[in-house]
Amino acid sequence: MDTASYVARRGQIAHYFDRTAADAWAKLTSDAPVSKIRATVRAGRDRMRGTLLSYLPEDLTGKRLLDAGCGTGALAVEAARRGAHVTAIDLSPTLIDLARERTPVDGLQGRIDFTAGDMLDPALGEFDHVVAMDSLIHYTSPDMVRALAGLARRTRTSIVYTFAPKTPALAAMHAVGRLFPRGDRAPAIEPVSRRRMHGAIDRHAELNDWRVGRGEKITSGFYMSHAQELTRE
Ligand SMILES: C[S@@+](CC[C@H](N)C(=O)[O-])C[C@H]1O[C@@H](n2cnc3c(N)ncnc32)[C@H](O)[C@@H]1O
């Protein structure tokens, strides 16, 4: 599965989230005041988290859930509150440390296993549900679909994830992003149209028994991402 393009991009993402953007990411995912632009991103991300969680059963008692690319862990905490046993994994050890620190001390600790590493590591075991919020958007669409197939192999019921929709508005935002100094830039986001994404899923042999379910594009100022559910038939 690990194509050269996947490995190269994974290295850039790890460096970006663990070094370049770790402080900004810690702030964005906290309650600290942020610029107006970032506030729109924070609001969009809150809506996205709520939408992805709404695609999962309300009662997750006894279910194993993988938070694939968990960042600072907000979604993992909410899933654990709903009863799930969560494995929360991220490439960035810095963000994983922060996620551990931020986990409330109200009985949730034992229910979330925070780990630094690759979400596609088969050693993580099997899951009922996988959530990948904005963690696959930096991979090319063929690598993204291969990653979904890799996750599907270990998932019993559903995968909920996001992709960057290919729209003129998003292209404009990326053009603005390219004005930032090179060292501060995030690894490129790889927009893909819904039709192309779903076509690639339909054609992938290992995703034959998976069905494209609910979906919603979420836009809030400088945030735009598409929530998508995949369920095993
Ligand atoms: C945009 S952040 C989103 C974090 C979190 N899901 C959230 O919504 O707050 C993307 C995260 O995905 C992680 N990531 C990307 N590729 C990954 C991989 N192959 N394995 C584990 N984590 C990965 C990055 O390190 C980064 O923290």
The ligand as an SDF file (V2000), in Angstrom:
LIG
                    3D

 27 29  0  0  0  0  0  0  0  0999 V2000
   -5.8450   18.7440    9.5640 C   0  0  0  0  0  0  0  0  0  0  0  0
   -5.2750   17.7870   10.9030 S   0  0  0  0  0  0  0  0  0  0  0  0
   -6.8050   17.2170   11.6020 C   0  0  0  0  0  0  0  0  0  0  0  0
   -6.6450   16.6400   12.9970 C   0  0  0  0  0  0  0  0  0  0  0  0
   -7.9430   16.1150   13.6240 C   0  0  0  0  0  0  0  0  0  0  0  0
   -8.5140   15.0240   12.8660 N   0  0  0  0  0  0  0  0  0  0  0  0
   -8.9250   17.2350   13.7310 C   0  0  0  0  0  0  0  0  0  0  0  0
   -9.8260   17.3050   12.8990 O   0  0  0  0  0  0  0  0  0  0  0  0
   -8.7620   18.0830   14.6310 O   0  0  0  0  0  0  0  0  0  0  0  0
   -4.6750   16.3480   10.0460 C   0  0  0  0  0  0  0  0  0  0  0  0
   -3.9460   15.3820   10.9750 C   0  0  0  0  0  0  0  0  0  0  0  0
   -3.8080   14.1380   10.2990 O   0  0  0  0  0  0  0  0  0  0  0  0
   -2.5730   13.5700   10.6740 C   0  0  0  0  0  0  0  0  0  0  0  0
   -2.1900   12.5570    9.6770 N   0  0  0  0  0  0  0  0  0  0  0  0
   -2.0280   12.7290    8.3390 C   0  0  0  0  0  0  0  0  0  0  0  0
   -1.6520   11.5680    7.7600 N   0  0  0  0  0  0  0  0  0  0  0  0
   -1.6100   10.6370    8.7470 C   0  0  0  0  0  0  0  0  0  0  0  0
   -1.2770    9.2490    8.7710 C   0  0  0  0  0  0  0  0  0  0  0  0
   -0.9260    8.6020    7.6720 N   0  0  0  0  0  0  0  0  0  0  0  0
   -1.3290    8.6060    9.9610 N   0  0  0  0  0  0  0  0  0  0  0  0
   -1.6710    9.2730   11.1080 C   0  0  0  0  0  0  0  0  0  0  0  0
   -1.9800   10.5940   11.1360 N   0  0  0  0  0  0  0  0  0  0  0  0
   -1.9490   11.2740    9.9720 C   0  0  0  0  0  0  0  0  0  0  0  0
   -1.6470   14.7870   10.7440 C   0  0  0  0  0  0  0  0  0  0  0  0
   -0.4890   14.5260   11.5000 O   0  0  0  0  0  0  0  0  0  0  0  0
   -2.5520   15.8600   11.3510 C   0  0  0  0  0  0  0  0  0  0  0  0
   -2.4260   15.9650   12.7470 O   0  0  0  0  0  0  0  0  0  0  0  0
  1  2  1  0
  2  3  1  0
  2 10  1  0
  3  4  1  0
  4  5  1  0
  5  6  1  0
  5  7  1  0
  7  8  2  0
  7  9  1  0
 10 11  1  0
 11 12  1  0
 11 26  1  0
 12 13  1  0
 13 14  1  0
 13 24  1  0
 14 15  1  0
 14 23  1  0
 15 16  2  0
 16 17  1  0
 17 18  1  0
 17 23  2  0
 18 19  1  0
 18 20  2  0
 20 21  1  0
 21 22  2  0
 22 23  1  0
 24 25  1  0
 24 26  1  0
 26 27  1  0
M  CHG  2   2   1   9  -1
M  END
$$$$
